[in-house]
Amino acid sequence: MLNRKESKASNGSDSGRGTQRPAPAKNRPRRRFIISAKAAGRADANARPNHVAPAKPAAKPTPPVSGKNLPPAKPPVPGVPPSPLDLAETIKTLLHLAQENGHVTYDDINDVLPDGLSPDDLDALYTKLRGLDVEIVDHAEVERAKPAEPEEEEDTRLEVLDYPVRMYMNQMGKVPLLTREQEVEICKRIEEAESEMKRLVYGLGFTAKEHIAIAEKLLSEPPKERFDRVVVDKKVANREGHLKDLRNLIKKVRGTDAEVDQQYVDLQRAPLKNREKLATAVRKQDKRLQDTFPKFFYKQKVLEDMIVVAGNVHEKFQASLRRIHELESHRKSADQQAAIHGEHTKMQALELFVRMPREDFYKTFDQLKRAADRAHQAKTHMAEANLRLVVSVAKK
């Protein structure tokens, strides 16, 4: 027994003299960098500590950060506490994105994260963003929230364009179709109105001059007027031959027109007892002049342009009359009389231009307007009926 006690004492003294080994440290779970919620779950499953540490208050879950493989954080230097990263530039960039889009996504945050970011820095970043009222959403939610605005706008534009067309189709559907007899009757109305217009325009003194002016435009080099715009091609054998005829017509019409102008001047200056005979001579010569107009083979459009000229002459007559009435209301003076005389001279020149007194021109112009209105109404009726026929065929 004594030997066993000494042995134990000997063993104890040997162990005391030797290097004392520290007690084995407790197995502590290695701290890992969590980049997503799923990775955090896997880390908890893999870590199996030998003992259960005291429970700590549950920390606020870190939102998932995905889409970028962050480089591993540098290992801490023993004895030196890690310095926090400067996140001012990162937060400034994210605030700019939030102002533009109204929110930032986790992908936006992941794109601007600096290297060497620790979980504590990430928590601090999210805390600051929430403190600045920055809304953080997932990219998939942003895509689902986008409305299909372009398609709706396109549909709206199509509806706006379609509305007038539908209105037109409905309106044209109310126009009755014409029978054969009605079509013939409308054509006769158009022909009669255009014949009346031609007769009245041919009786105006400027008509010969207008015919000559258009012919000279066709004969100029280069031409100042399109042949097909003013000449009826179906009534001429060929263009070159008609242009040659126009040269002869210009000479003939210009000479006859000058004779009629002179006869009209003589008629205005002649005594009353000789005016009847001179008026007969003027009408006879003017009839010869009018017979040459159809040989130009001008289109109806040219005739309508001459009606516009007649309208300008009518307006000039009216302007001179208004001016005379205004001058007569002023105190009589030499300047007033000279101005009144000037306006009368203008009206005499206009009467010579149309080769008829002002009162007669007013009557002729009034008849011309009524004939033009009848032709326009008949053409409009025919056009609407033809469009109604097209609409009825389209609906079938």
C-alpha atoms as one frame of an Amber mdcrd trajectory, in Angstrom:
protein
   0.000   0.000   0.000   2.806   2.309   0.823   4.360   1.587  -2.525   1.084
   2.558  -4.350   0.896   5.872  -2.491   4.471   6.682  -3.394   3.805   5.763
  -6.942   0.845   8.111  -7.061   2.905  10.841  -5.458   5.670  10.251  -7.928
   3.280  10.463 -10.846   1.850  13.654  -9.473   5.217  15.270  -9.072   6.259
  14.300 -12.594   3.131  15.806 -14.058   3.726  18.936 -12.049   7.212  19.372
 -13.342   6.320  18.786 -16.976   4.635  21.294 -19.368   1.105  21.791 -18.312
  -1.315  21.209 -21.215  -4.279  23.522 -21.458  -7.700  22.061 -21.214  -9.153
  21.213 -24.599 -11.061  24.182 -25.984 -14.712  23.923 -26.693 -15.609  23.336
 -30.324 -16.902  26.677 -31.599 -18.743  26.941 -34.943 -16.724  28.854 -37.471
 -18.340  32.152 -38.470 -19.413  32.085 -42.098 -20.329  34.883 -44.639 -24.018
  34.516 -45.422 -24.941  35.745 -48.935 -28.517  34.484 -49.079 -31.263  33.055
 -46.931 -30.824  29.595 -48.416 -27.073  29.648 -47.805 -27.749  30.645 -44.204
 -29.982  27.616 -43.822 -27.326  25.315 -45.224 -24.686  26.811 -42.882 -26.871
  26.140 -39.850 -27.478  22.557 -40.965 -23.783  21.817 -41.523 -22.569  23.382
 -38.254 -22.818  20.756 -35.484 -21.379  22.196 -32.261 -20.371  19.850 -29.440
 -22.317  21.885 -26.984 -25.272  24.240 -27.074 -24.365  27.885 -26.612 -26.592
  30.142 -24.582 -29.533  31.405 -26.646 -29.171  34.942 -28.005 -31.904  37.305
 -29.134 -32.915  36.578 -32.745 -31.216  39.037 -35.104 -33.099  40.749 -37.929
 -32.948  38.492 -41.030 -30.640  39.814 -43.709 -32.359  40.224 -47.125 -30.999
  37.862 -49.759 -28.163  39.155 -51.923 -27.708  37.134 -55.062 -26.422  37.587
 -58.581 -22.816  38.279 -57.667 -20.115  36.147 -56.096 -18.569  38.356 -53.499
 -14.833  37.785 -52.797 -14.100  36.302 -49.364 -13.423  38.803 -46.638  -9.832
  39.237 -45.561  -9.038  37.303 -42.344  -8.923  39.564 -39.279  -5.573  40.378
 -37.761  -5.322  38.948 -34.236  -5.683  41.599 -31.629  -6.810  44.336 -34.158
 -10.560  45.066 -34.425 -11.856  45.190 -38.058 -12.470  48.722 -39.366 -15.928
  49.337 -40.953 -16.077  50.077 -44.702 -16.988  53.533 -45.974 -20.442  53.034
 -47.516 -21.111  56.703 -48.290 -20.546  56.354 -52.074 -22.568  53.130 -52.183
 -25.492  54.761 -50.382 -25.277  57.828 -52.642 -25.461  55.631 -55.765 -28.431
  53.705 -54.403 -30.241  56.921 -53.435 -29.799  58.190 -57.001 -31.328  54.968
 -58.358 -34.199  55.236 -55.879 -34.936  58.813 -57.010 -35.033  57.751 -60.647
 -37.076  54.551 -60.272 -38.895  55.108 -56.980 -37.203  52.006 -55.547 -34.073
  49.870 -55.685 -33.855  46.127 -56.210 -31.628  43.608 -54.550 -29.827  43.260
 -57.880 -29.106  46.998 -57.845 -27.630  46.719 -54.350 -25.603  43.637 -55.302
 -24.117  45.479 -58.327 -22.685  48.330 -56.269 -21.491  46.445 -53.183 -17.776
  47.032 -52.472 -15.291  44.217 -51.976 -14.546  42.883 -48.510 -18.074  43.499
 -47.208 -18.839  41.797 -43.888 -22.301  40.751 -42.693 -22.220  43.573 -40.147
 -21.506  46.084 -42.920 -24.361  44.626 -44.981 -26.746  44.962 -42.042 -25.607
  48.542 -41.559 -26.213  49.288 -45.251 -29.794  47.977 -45.142 -30.438  49.835
 -41.912 -29.314  53.150 -43.428 -31.359  52.602 -46.595 -34.493  51.882 -44.596
 -33.761  54.891 -42.429 -33.732  57.014 -45.619 -37.155  55.580 -46.650 -35.707
  53.737 -49.641 -38.026  50.989 -50.843 -36.181  47.732 -51.553 -38.034  45.286
 -53.811 -37.271  42.121 -55.702 -36.576  42.341 -59.451 -39.311  39.795 -60.257
 -41.913  41.942 -58.498 -40.873  44.952 -60.558 -41.327  42.996 -63.798 -44.756
  41.748 -62.773 -45.868  45.246 -61.763 -45.103  46.772 -65.184 -48.368  47.546
 -67.047 -48.733  46.885 -70.752 -49.101  50.603 -71.577 -47.788  50.637 -75.184
 -50.393  48.151 -76.347 -53.194  50.086 -74.663 -52.000  53.345 -76.206 -51.818
  51.696 -79.624 -55.337  50.320 -79.219 -56.544  53.792 -78.218 -54.948  55.353
 -81.281 -56.550  52.747 -83.512 -59.926  53.431 -81.939 -59.491  57.182 -82.486
 -58.611  56.583 -86.140 -61.417  54.088 -86.585 -64.111  56.387 -85.176 -64.199
  58.907 -88.097 -64.155  56.037 -90.586 -67.137  54.398 -88.900 -68.938  57.739
 -88.796 -68.267  58.257 -92.503 -69.449  54.738 -93.375 -72.632  55.209 -91.346
 -73.270  58.615 -92.917 -72.678  57.335 -96.444 -74.953  54.405 -95.731 -77.851
  56.881 -95.443 -77.346  58.158 -99.018 -79.698  56.281-101.353 -78.328  54.553
-104.427 -79.141  56.171-107.775 -81.202  54.584-110.461 -80.100  54.770-114.089
 -82.619  57.532-114.775 -81.367  59.553-111.810 -77.759  59.237-112.978 -78.726
  60.488-116.444 -80.655  63.392-114.924 -77.706  64.454-112.752 -75.328  64.255
-115.729 -77.642  66.530-117.691 -77.708  69.024-114.827 -73.922  69.088-114.727
 -73.666  69.531-118.492 -76.222  72.340-118.573 -74.563  74.201-115.698 -71.102
  73.926-117.269 -72.432  75.101-120.638 -73.973  78.134-118.949 -70.688  78.853
-117.186 -68.776  78.610-120.470 -71.190  80.962-122.244 -70.929  83.594-119.507
 -67.124  83.375-119.213 -66.674  83.577-122.996 -68.632  86.855-122.951 -66.128
  88.518-120.599 -63.512  90.766-122.194 -60.484  89.196-120.438 -61.207  85.626
-121.609 -59.234  85.984-124.855 -56.259  87.375-122.978 -56.378  84.473-120.485
 -56.438  81.930-123.340 -53.401  83.585-124.914 -51.502  83.711-121.592 -51.985
  79.962-120.984 -50.977  79.101-124.564 -47.796  81.136-124.223 -46.924  79.244
-121.041 -47.277  75.964-122.932 -45.079  77.228-125.814 -42.319  78.740-123.654
 -38.931  77.016-123.312 -39.012  75.361-120.896 -42.825  75.155-120.595 -44.287
  77.081-117.667 -47.480  75.015-117.647 -48.163  71.301-117.853 -49.850  70.254
-121.071 -51.912  67.492-119.446 -53.150  69.851-116.731 -54.849  72.343-119.043
 -55.455  70.529-122.351 -57.899  67.678-122.997 -55.612  65.034-124.538 -58.494
  63.066-126.039 -59.429  65.974-128.302 -55.983  66.522-129.830 -54.228  64.159
-132.242 -50.758  64.802-130.830 -49.109  67.374-128.647 -46.669  68.720-131.194
 -49.441  69.331-133.707 -51.604  71.085-131.128 -48.732  73.289-129.985 -48.243
  74.324-133.626 -51.964  75.170-133.867 -51.682  77.203-130.672 -49.061  79.461
-132.277 -51.474  80.311-135.101 -54.381  80.744-132.698 -52.417  83.194-130.571
 -51.839  85.495-133.535 -55.429  85.291-134.698 -57.036  85.749-131.272 -54.718
  88.578-130.252 -55.592  90.555-133.421 -59.335  89.989-133.107 -59.305  90.796
-129.395 -57.537  94.107-130.057 -60.183  95.022-132.654 -63.011  94.298-130.221
 -61.318  96.362-127.506 -61.070  99.330-129.860 -64.673  98.985-130.958 -65.774
  98.944-127.322 -63.811 102.149-126.616 -65.424 103.803-129.644 -68.809 102.658
-128.411 -68.312 104.321-125.038 -67.249 107.614-126.647 -69.908 107.694-129.374
 -73.044 109.825-129.091 -76.202 108.053-127.996 -77.734 108.088-131.499 -74.800
 106.082-132.968 -74.319 103.633-130.113 -76.862 101.075-131.276 -75.102 100.560
-134.597 -71.672 100.333-132.925 -73.009  97.907-130.300 -74.195  95.561-133.053
 -70.744  95.617-134.654 -69.086  94.899-131.292 -71.356  91.900-130.633 -70.693
  90.503-134.100 -66.918  90.784-133.781 -67.011  89.408-130.249 -68.985  86.373
-131.499 -66.242  85.640-134.003 -63.689  85.896-131.202 -65.623  83.527-128.941
 -65.816  80.898-131.697 -62.021  80.498-131.526 -61.929  79.654-127.794 -63.028
  75.972-128.096 -60.110  75.354-130.480 -57.702  75.681-127.554 -59.244  72.497
-126.066 -58.769  73.683-122.532 -60.145  71.693-119.621 -63.013  72.746-117.372
 -60.444  73.611-114.702 -59.167  76.484-116.861 -62.711  77.833-117.082 -63.047
  77.658-113.313 -59.788  79.594-112.930 -61.255  82.348-115.125 -64.255  82.503
-112.784 -61.793  83.279-110.005 -60.462  86.168-112.107 -64.011  87.447-112.501
 -64.400  87.311-108.733 -61.268  89.444-108.312 -62.633  92.012-110.735 -65.910
  92.101-108.817 -64.040  92.753-105.582 -62.066  95.611-107.174 -65.306  97.224
-108.344 -66.667  96.971-104.803 -63.483  98.421-103.299 -63.597 101.450-105.619
 -67.257 102.085-104.789 -66.560 101.893-101.045 -63.682 104.307-101.459 -65.824
 106.783-103.394 -68.549 106.680-100.719 -65.935 107.290 -98.054 -64.430 110.241
 -99.918 -67.834 111.809-100.525 -68.454 111.892 -96.783 -65.415 114.162 -96.314
 -65.326 117.922 -96.793 -65.097 118.860-100.435 -61.629 119.851-101.537 -59.293
 119.554-104.497 -57.637 116.469-103.059 -60.990 114.856-102.454 -62.138 115.474
-106.016 -58.863 114.170-107.407 -59.175 110.982-105.364 -62.768 110.444-106.496
 -61.736 110.981-110.110 -58.957 108.408-109.664 -61.398 105.782-108.426 -63.719
 106.424-111.393 -60.736 105.984-113.715 -59.996 102.606-112.090 -63.578 101.476
-112.651 -63.463 102.553-116.314 -60.324 100.461-116.768 -62.100  97.489-115.175
 -65.091  97.979-117.488 -62.734  97.915-120.472 -61.082  94.754-119.048 -64.427
  92.924-118.910 -65.808  94.888-121.925 -69.127  95.724-120.294 -70.483  98.364
-117.928 -70.224  97.714-114.227 -73.964  97.060-113.775 -73.962  94.526-116.629
 -70.894  92.818-115.170 -72.635  92.504-111.813 -75.554  90.730-113.471 -73.254
  88.440-115.436 -71.184  87.611-112.368 -74.321  86.806-110.375 -75.513  84.409
-113.100 -72.042  82.887-113.226 -72.048  82.157-109.507 -75.476  80.528-109.660
 -74.417  78.320-112.578 -71.226  77.319-110.732 -73.258  76.446-107.623 -75.636
  74.261-109.654 -72.709  72.403-111.204 -71.071  71.910-107.809 -74.265  70.586
-106.219 -74.862  68.136-109.055 -71.260  66.883-108.937 -71.451  66.475-105.164
 -74.679  64.488-105.482 -73.096  62.220-108.069 -69.931  61.729-106.001 -71.879
  60.842-102.856 -73.983  58.346-104.778 -70.877  56.716-106.249 -69.280  56.480
-102.795 -72.514  55.005-101.447 -72.253  52.327-104.125 -68.663  51.594-103.067
 -69.737  51.331 -99.416 -72.552  48.946-100.264 -70.163  46.728-102.268 -67.611
  46.810 -99.423 -70.210  45.712 -96.866 -71.025  42.687 -98.985
